[in-house]
Every structure is written in C-alpha cells, then in structure tokens.
Amino acid sequence: MAPARRDRKARPNPPPASGRGCPHHEARITYIDYKDTNLLRKFISDRGKIRSRRVTRLTVQQQKAMARAVKNARETALLPYGTGTVRAGR
C-alpha cells in the first residue's frame, strides 16, 4: 500500500522581493560588446575570474552573452586571463 500523501499548504504570502534589480535594466544595456572593457570589468573578479550569476544578478541569457564577450575580449587581448601575481614560497 502506498504511503498517505500529506497536503502541501501553499504559502499565504510569497517572500518579498529583495529590491535589487537586474544591473542590465538599471544601466539600460541592450547589447554586450566585447570591446566595452569598462562594462566587462564589472563582471570579472579581482583575480580575473568571471563572476557567478548569483553575484552579478544576471539572467541565464545575459550571463551567457557576458561570458562569451569576456572570452572574446580575452582572446583579443583586451582583458587579461589572470592577475599575473606570483605565489610566494614555491
């Protein structure tokens, strides 16, 4: 015999939105260009890594376009691949 199902109660009120909007809509950006290094640097960490969607608050499509633009900018030597710091003690 199958176990009895519990009734799932719907939340009476959804959790409030955090109030932090998408940076694309706030800055009115329509297209991410790989030559716009000032914009791309906002989405790269100080170590040269591409920041996650959780940090940048981008949608999936915007994150993919931004990552593609960063990679193109790295290939054309507009952005560095890394920081170039040397580890001490090795």
N, CA, C and O atoms as CSV, one atom per row, in Angstrom:
chain,resi,resn,atom,element,x,y,z
A,1,MET,N,N,0.833,-1.172,0.000
A,1,MET,CA,C,0.000,0.000,0.000
A,1,MET,C,C,0.887,1.248,0.000
A,1,MET,O,O,1.884,1.309,0.720
A,2,ALA,N,N,0.519,2.233,-0.809
A,2,ALA,CA,C,1.296,3.458,-0.926
A,2,ALA,C,C,1.116,4.316,0.323
A,2,ALA,O,O,0.041,4.333,0.921
A,3,PRO,N,N,2.180,5.033,0.715
A,3,PRO,CA,C,2.045,5.889,1.890
A,3,PRO,C,C,1.061,7.030,1.625
A,3,PRO,O,O,0.910,7.487,0.492
A,4,ALA,N,N,0.409,7.471,2.669
A,4,ALA,CA,C,-0.567,8.559,2.532
A,4,ALA,C,C,0.160,9.854,2.203
A,4,ALA,O,O,1.229,10.136,2.744
A,5,ARG,N,N,-0.425,10.627,1.320
A,5,ARG,CA,C,0.178,11.904,0.931
A,5,ARG,C,C,-0.258,12.991,1.901
A,5,ARG,O,O,-1.404,13.032,2.350
A,6,ARG,N,N,0.654,13.839,2.200
A,6,ARG,CA,C,0.321,14.982,3.046
A,6,ARG,C,C,-0.129,16.121,2.147
A,6,ARG,O,O,0.378,16.298,1.040
A,7,ASP,N,N,-1.065,16.868,2.630
A,7,ASP,CA,C,-1.500,18.038,1.874
A,7,ASP,C,C,-0.439,19.120,2.016
A,7,ASP,O,O,-0.065,19.512,3.122
A,8,ARG,N,N,0.023,19.580,0.893
A,8,ARG,CA,C,1.008,20.657,0.915
A,8,ARG,C,C,0.266,21.980,0.961
A,8,ARG,O,O,-0.576,22.277,0.115
A,9,LYS,N,N,0.594,22.742,1.944
A,9,LYS,CA,C,-0.063,24.034,2.085
A,9,LYS,C,C,0.713,25.064,1.284
A,9,LYS,O,O,1.938,25.153,1.364
A,10,ALA,N,N,-0.019,25.824,0.525
A,10,ALA,CA,C,0.608,26.902,-0.227
A,10,ALA,C,C,0.944,28.032,0.736
A,10,ALA,O,O,0.237,28.261,1.717
A,11,ARG,N,N,2.000,28.712,0.450
A,11,ARG,CA,C,2.363,29.844,1.294
A,11,ARG,C,C,1.296,30.928,1.148
A,11,ARG,O,O,0.886,31.252,0.033
A,12,PRO,N,N,0.853,31.479,2.256
A,12,PRO,CA,C,-0.177,32.507,2.145
A,12,PRO,C,C,0.338,33.755,1.437
A,12,PRO,O,O,-0.385,34.370,0.653
A,13,ASN,N,N,1.568,34.125,1.707
A,13,ASN,CA,C,2.170,35.292,1.060
A,13,ASN,C,C,3.556,34.901,0.576
A,13,ASN,O,O,4.340,34.347,1.347
A,14,PRO,N,N,3.876,35.177,-0.682
A,14,PRO,CA,C,5.232,34.865,-1.146
A,14,PRO,C,C,6.240,35.770,-0.451
A,14,PRO,O,O,5.887,36.862,-0.005
A,15,PRO,N,N,7.493,35.326,-0.355
A,15,PRO,CA,C,8.501,36.166,0.297
A,15,PRO,C,C,8.701,37.453,-0.498
A,15,PRO,O,O,8.618,37.437,-1.726
A,16,PRO,N,N,8.962,38.557,0.179
A,16,PRO,CA,C,9.121,39.824,-0.532
A,16,PRO,C,C,10.377,39.826,-1.390
A,16,PRO,O,O,11.370,39.177,-1.060
A,17,ALA,N,N,10.322,40.555,-2.484
A,17,ALA,CA,C,11.480,40.680,-3.370
A,17,ALA,C,C,12.559,41.477,-2.647
A,17,ALA,O,O,12.265,42.327,-1.806
A,18,SER,N,N,13.803,41.191,-2.985
A,18,SER,CA,C,14.912,41.819,-2.274
A,18,SER,C,C,15.084,43.285,-2.640
A,18,SER,O,O,15.744,44.022,-1.908
A,19,GLY,N,N,14.513,43.725,-3.749
A,19,GLY,CA,C,14.637,45.118,-4.127
A,19,GLY,C,C,15.847,45.398,-4.996
A,19,GLY,O,O,16.001,46.504,-5.514
A,20,ARG,N,N,16.701,44.408,-5.157
A,20,ARG,CA,C,17.871,44.595,-6.005
A,20,ARG,C,C,17.509,44.149,-7.405
A,20,ARG,O,O,17.212,42.976,-7.631
A,21,GLY,N,N,17.531,45.062,-8.329
A,21,GLY,CA,C,17.145,44.745,-9.689
A,21,GLY,C,C,18.299,44.237,-10.518
A,21,GLY,O,O,19.431,44.137,-10.046
A,22,CYS,N,N,18.001,43.922,-11.739
A,22,CYS,CA,C,18.998,43.440,-12.685
A,22,CYS,C,C,19.880,44.613,-13.116
A,22,CYS,O,O,19.350,45.668,-13.464
A,23,PRO,N,N,21.194,44.468,-13.105
A,23,PRO,CA,C,22.063,45.587,-13.481
A,23,PRO,C,C,21.917,45.992,-14.943
A,23,PRO,O,O,22.203,47.136,-15.295
A,24,HIS,N,N,21.476,45.072,-15.798
A,24,HIS,CA,C,21.273,45.416,-17.204
A,24,HIS,C,C,20.150,46.420,-17.362
A,24,HIS,O,O,20.274,47.396,-18.102
A,25,HIS,N,N,19.057,46.175,-16.663
A,25,HIS,CA,C,17.915,47.071,-16.778
A,25,HIS,C,C,18.197,48.409,-16.112
A,25,HIS,O,O,17.734,49.446,-16.587
A,26,GLU,N,N,18.942,48.398,-15.033
A,26,GLU,CA,C,19.280,49.642,-14.349
A,26,GLU,C,C,20.189,50.509,-15.211
A,26,GLU,O,O,20.034,51.730,-15.240
A,27,ALA,N,N,21.137,49.890,-15.913
A,27,ALA,CA,C,22.077,50.636,-16.745
A,27,ALA,C,C,21.574,50.821,-18.174
A,27,ALA,O,O,22.229,51.483,-18.978
A,28,ARG,N,N,20.412,50.238,-18.498
A,28,ARG,CA,C,19.805,50.325,-19.835
A,28,ARG,C,C,20.755,49.802,-20.918
A,28,ARG,O,O,20.974,50.451,-21.941
A,29,ILE,N,N,21.309,48.617,-20.666
A,29,ILE,CA,C,22.218,47.978,-21.608
A,29,ILE,C,C,21.402,47.065,-22.506
A,29,ILE,O,O,20.657,46.212,-22.023
A,30,THR,N,N,21.542,47.244,-23.816
A,30,THR,CA,C,20.795,46.399,-24.746
A,30,THR,C,C,21.680,45.333,-25.372
A,30,THR,O,O,21.185,44.268,-25.739
A,31,TYR,N,N,22.978,45.592,-25.505
A,31,TYR,CA,C,23.875,44.656,-26.160
A,31,TYR,C,C,25.205,44.657,-25.420
A,31,TYR,O,O,25.731,45.720,-25.091
A,32,ILE,N,N,25.747,43.488,-25.160
A,32,ILE,CA,C,27.055,43.371,-24.508
A,32,ILE,C,C,28.105,43.242,-25.596
A,32,ILE,O,O,28.120,42.263,-26.343
A,33,ASP,N,N,28.977,44.225,-25.681
A,33,ASP,CA,C,30.018,44.234,-26.702
A,33,ASP,C,C,31.344,43.834,-26.062
A,33,ASP,O,O,31.680,44.305,-24.975
A,34,TYR,N,N,32.090,42.972,-26.730
A,34,TYR,CA,C,33.357,42.510,-26.159
A,34,TYR,C,C,34.399,43.618,-26.136
A,34,TYR,O,O,35.404,43.496,-25.437
A,35,LYS,N,N,34.184,44.696,-26.883
A,35,LYS,CA,C,35.140,45.801,-26.903
A,35,LYS,C,C,34.903,46.802,-25.771
A,35,LYS,O,O,35.737,47.675,-25.530
A,36,ASP,N,N,33.777,46.679,-25.081
A,36,ASP,CA,C,33.449,47.570,-23.970
A,36,ASP,C,C,34.062,47.007,-22.685
A,36,ASP,O,O,33.376,46.361,-21.893
A,37,THR,N,N,35.343,47.257,-22.491
A,37,THR,CA,C,36.056,46.649,-21.368
A,37,THR,C,C,35.630,47.228,-20.024
A,37,THR,O,O,35.697,46.534,-19.009
A,38,ASN,N,N,35.195,48.483,-19.998
A,38,ASN,CA,C,34.748,49.065,-18.727
A,38,ASN,C,C,33.524,48.330,-18.197
A,38,ASN,O,O,33.412,48.110,-16.991
A,39,LEU,N,N,32.615,47.953,-19.070
A,39,LEU,CA,C,31.437,47.196,-18.660
A,39,LEU,C,C,31.827,45.778,-18.247
A,39,LEU,O,O,31.338,45.271,-17.237
A,40,LEU,N,N,32.699,45.142,-19.016
A,40,LEU,CA,C,33.062,43.754,-18.736
A,40,LEU,C,C,33.842,43.615,-17.434
A,40,LEU,O,O,33.746,42.585,-16.767
A,41,ARG,N,N,34.608,44.632,-17.066
A,41,ARG,CA,C,35.382,44.565,-15.822
A,41,ARG,C,C,34.481,44.504,-14.588
A,41,ARG,O,O,34.911,44.037,-13.533
A,42,LYS,N,N,33.242,44.970,-14.708
A,42,LYS,CA,C,32.304,44.898,-13.584
A,42,LYS,C,C,31.895,43.459,-13.296
A,42,LYS,O,O,31.471,43.145,-12.185
A,43,PHE,N,N,32.020,42.585,-14.292
A,43,PHE,CA,C,31.598,41.197,-14.153
A,43,PHE,C,C,32.770,40.245,-13.969
A,43,PHE,O,O,32.602,39.029,-14.062
A,44,ILE,N,N,33.963,40.791,-13.708
A,44,ILE,CA,C,35.164,39.980,-13.508
A,44,ILE,C,C,35.709,40.268,-12.117
A,44,ILE,O,O,35.734,41.419,-11.681
A,45,SER,N,N,36.146,39.219,-11.416
A,45,SER,CA,C,36.702,39.402,-10.074
A,45,SER,C,C,38.100,40.003,-10.169
A,45,SER,O,O,38.658,40.147,-11.256
A,46,ASP,N,N,38.652,40.349,-9.015
A,46,ASP,CA,C,39.997,40.918,-9.000
A,46,ASP,C,C,41.049,39.898,-9.414
A,46,ASP,O,O,42.165,40.273,-9.774
A,47,ARG,N,N,40.706,38.610,-9.368
A,47,ARG,CA,C,41.615,37.554,-9.810
A,47,ARG,C,C,41.465,37.247,-11.291
A,47,ARG,O,O,42.216,36.433,-11.829
A,48,GLY,N,N,40.512,37.882,-11.957
A,48,GLY,CA,C,40.327,37.661,-13.385
A,48,GLY,C,C,39.278,36.624,-13.725
A,48,GLY,O,O,39.121,36.267,-14.892
A,49,LYS,N,N,38.554,36.132,-12.726
A,49,LYS,CA,C,37.531,35.115,-12.982
A,49,LYS,C,C,36.190,35.781,-13.280
A,49,LYS,O,O,35.909,36.880,-12.800
A,50,ILE,N,N,35.373,35.107,-14.072
A,50,ILE,CA,C,34.036,35.598,-14.376
A,50,ILE,C,C,33.161,35.363,-13.149
A,50,ILE,O,O,33.112,34.254,-12.617
A,51,ARG,N,N,32.479,36.400,-12.709
A,51,ARG,CA,C,31.626,36.284,-11.524
A,51,ARG,C,C,30.374,35.469,-11.833
A,51,ARG,O,O,29.919,35.432,-12.977
A,52,SER,N,N,29.822,34.822,-10.819
A,52,SER,CA,C,28.661,33.953,-10.993
A,52,SER,C,C,27.380,34.772,-11.148
A,52,SER,O,O,27.345,35.971,-10.869
A,53,ARG,N,N,26.341,34.093,-11.598
A,53,ARG,CA,C,25.037,34.731,-11.760
A,53,ARG,C,C,24.490,35.210,-10.431
A,53,ARG,O,O,23.809,36.234,-10.361
A,54,ARG,N,N,24.787,34.475,-9.389
A,54,ARG,CA,C,24.310,34.858,-8.065
A,54,ARG,C,C,24.867,36.201,-7.639
A,54,ARG,O,O,24.182,36.986,-6.983
A,55,VAL,N,N,26.098,36.464,-8.008
A,55,VAL,CA,C,26.754,37.710,-7.625
A,55,VAL,C,C,26.345,38.841,-8.561
A,55,VAL,O,O,26.075,39.954,-8.110
A,56,THR,N,N,26.299,38.564,-9.864
A,56,THR,CA,C,26.033,39.615,-10.844
A,56,THR,C,C,24.560,39.896,-11.047
A,56,THR,O,O,24.205,40.937,-11.600
A,57,ARG,N,N,23.675,38.978,-10.604
A,57,ARG,CA,C,22.226,39.112,-10.734
A,57,ARG,C,C,21.778,39.196,-12.188
A,57,ARG,O,O,20.833,39.919,-12.504
A,58,LEU,N,N,22.441,38.472,-13.067
A,58,LEU,CA,C,22.061,38.439,-14.472
A,58,LEU,C,C,21.150,37.252,-14.737
A,58,LEU,O,O,21.132,36.285,-13.976
A,59,THR,N,N,20.394,37.335,-15.828
A,59,THR,CA,C,19.592,36.191,-16.244
A,59,THR,C,C,20.507,35.192,-16.942
A,59,THR,O,O,21.678,35.485,-17.184
A,60,VAL,N,N,19.981,34.021,-17.264
A,60,VAL,CA,C,20.790,32.984,-17.911
A,60,VAL,C,C,21.297,33.482,-19.263
A,60,VAL,O,O,22.473,33.320,-19.590
A,61,GLN,N,N,20.412,34.085,-20.039
A,61,GLN,CA,C,20.804,34.561,-21.365
A,61,GLN,C,C,21.841,35.680,-21.260
A,61,GLN,O,O,22.801,35.710,-22.030
A,62,GLN,N,N,21.651,36.593,-20.314
A,62,GLN,CA,C,22.595,37.693,-20.143
A,62,GLN,C,C,23.947,37.183,-19.662
A,62,GLN,O,O,24.987,37.686,-20.088
A,63,GLN,N,N,23.941,36.185,-18.775
A,63,GLN,CA,C,25.193,35.621,-18.269
A,63,GLN,C,C,25.963,34.937,-19.389
A,63,GLN,O,O,27.184,35.075,-19.471
A,64,LYS,N,N,25.271,34.201,-20.251
A,64,LYS,CA,C,25.944,33.533,-21.368
A,64,LYS,C,C,26.540,34.549,-22.328
A,64,LYS,O,O,27.666,34.376,-22.796
A,65,ALA,N,N,25.790,35.613,-22.626
A,65,ALA,CA,C,26.294,36.648,-23.533
A,65,ALA,C,C,27.486,37.374,-22.913
A,65,ALA,O,O,28.454,37.690,-23.605
A,66,MET,N,N,27.415,37.635,-21.618
A,66,MET,CA,C,28.508,38.314,-20.941
A,66,MET,C,C,29.750,37.432,-20.896
A,66,MET,O,O,30.858,37.918,-21.119
A,67,ALA,N,N,29.579,36.133,-20.608
A,67,ALA,CA,C,30.723,35.219,-20.567
A,67,ALA,C,C,31.363,35.099,-21.943
A,67,ALA,O,O,32.588,35.060,-22.061
A,68,ARG,N,N,30.542,35.041,-22.980
A,68,ARG,CA,C,31.061,34.967,-24.347
A,68,ARG,C,C,31.843,36.238,-24.685
A,68,ARG,O,O,32.896,36.163,-25.320
A,69,ALA,N,N,31.338,37.403,-24.266
A,69,ALA,CA,C,32.022,38.667,-24.534
A,69,ALA,C,C,33.345,38.741,-23.777
A,69,ALA,O,O,34.337,39.232,-24.316
A,70,VAL,N,N,33.370,38.258,-22.532
A,70,VAL,CA,C,34.614,38.262,-21.754
A,70,VAL,C,C,35.646,37.356,-22.412
A,70,VAL,O,O,36.820,37.713,-22.507
A,71,LYS,N,N,35.212,36.189,-22.862
A,71,LYS,CA,C,36.141,35.256,-23.506
A,71,LYS,C,C,36.672,35.817,-24.820
A,71,LYS,O,O,37.848,35.637,-25.137
A,72,ASN,N,N,35.820,36.495,-25.587
A,72,ASN,CA,C,36.280,37.131,-26.827
A,72,ASN,C,C,37.260,38.257,-26.518
A,72,ASN,O,O,38.257,38.420,-27.221
A,73,ALA,N,N,36.988,39.032,-25.476
A,73,ALA,CA,C,37.885,40.124,-25.101
A,73,ALA,C,C,39.232,39.584,-24.628
A,73,ALA,O,O,40.265,40.207,-24.873
A,74,ARG,N,N,39.235,38.443,-23.960
A,74,ARG,CA,C,40.500,37.831,-23.552
A,74,ARG,C,C,41.288,37.354,-24.758
A,74,ARG,O,O,42.506,37.518,-24.811
A,75,GLU,N,N,40.603,36.766,-25.722
A,75,GLU,CA,C,41.279,36.272,-26.931
A,75,GLU,C,C,41.913,37.410,-27.719
A,75,GLU,O,O,42.987,37.243,-28.297
A,76,THR,N,N,41.257,38.564,-27.746
A,76,THR,CA,C,41.781,39.703,-28.499
A,76,THR,C,C,42.686,40.589,-27.651
A,76,THR,O,O,43.048,41.687,-28.072
A,77,ALA,N,N,43.054,40.122,-26.459
A,77,ALA,CA,C,43.986,40.800,-25.550
A,77,ALA,C,C,43.448,42.128,-25.032
A,77,ALA,O,O,44.228,43.024,-24.711
A,78,LEU,N,N,42.128,42.267,-24.948
A,78,LEU,CA,C,41.553,43.463,-24.340
A,78,LEU,C,C,41.425,43.297,-22.825
A,78,LEU,O,O,41.466,44.275,-22.079
A,79,LEU,N,N,41.271,42.054,-22.384
A,79,LEU,CA,C,41.199,41.739,-20.958
A,79,LEU,C,C,42.245,40.674,-20.639
A,79,LEU,O,O,42.546,39.832,-21.485
A,80,PRO,N,N,42.800,40.705,-19.429
A,80,PRO,CA,C,43.768,39.676,-19.058
A,80,PRO,C,C,43.085,38.368,-18.687
A,80,PRO,O,O,41.926,38.358,-18.272
A,81,TYR,N,N,43.809,37.266,-18.840
A,81,TYR,CA,C,43.292,35.960,-18.425
A,81,TYR,C,C,43.343,35.816,-16.913
A,81,TYR,O,O,42.459,35.203,-16.315
A,82,GLY,N,N,44.363,36.373,-16.297
A,82,GLY,CA,C,44.534,36.272,-14.847
A,82,GLY,C,C,45.221,37.513,-14.337
A,82,GLY,O,O,45.401,38.485,-15.071
A,83,THR,N,N,45.610,37.475,-13.051
A,83,THR,CA,C,46.213,38.654,-12.447
A,83,THR,C,C,47.706,38.749,-12.705
A,83,THR,O,O,48.254,39.848,-12.790
A,84,GLY,N,N,48.359,37.624,-12.829
A,84,GLY,CA,C,49.793,37.650,-13.057
A,84,GLY,C,C,50.593,37.756,-11.780
A,84,GLY,O,O,51.789,38.042,-11.839
A,85,THR,N,N,49.982,37.538,-10.622
A,85,THR,CA,C,50.721,37.572,-9.369
A,85,THR,C,C,51.474,36.262,-9.198
A,85,THR,O,O,51.015,35.210,-9.644
A,86,VAL,N,N,52.624,36.331,-8.557
A,86,VAL,CA,C,53.455,35.157,-8.346
A,86,VAL,C,C,53.237,34.675,-6.922
A,86,VAL,O,O,53.238,35.472,-5.984
A,87,ARG,N,N,53.052,33.371,-6.760
A,87,ARG,CA,C,52.875,32.807,-5.426
A,87,ARG,C,C,54.206,32.786,-4.694
A,87,ARG,O,O,55.240,32.442,-5.267
A,88,ALA,N,N,54.170,33.153,-3.443
A,88,ALA,CA,C,55.382,33.129,-2.626
A,88,ALA,C,C,55.557,31.747,-2.013
A,88,ALA,O,O,54.576,31.085,-1.673
A,89,GLY,N,N,56.789,31.318,-1.874
A,89,GLY,CA,C,57.076,30.061,-1.204
A,89,GLY,C,C,57.035,28.841,-2.094
A,89,GLY,O,O,57.019,27.721,-1.585
A,90,ARG,N,N,57.019,29.007,-3.359
A,90,ARG,CA,C,57.015,27.842,-4.251
A,90,ARG,C,C,58.254,27.809,-5.079
A,90,ARG,O,O,58.429,26.900,-5.891
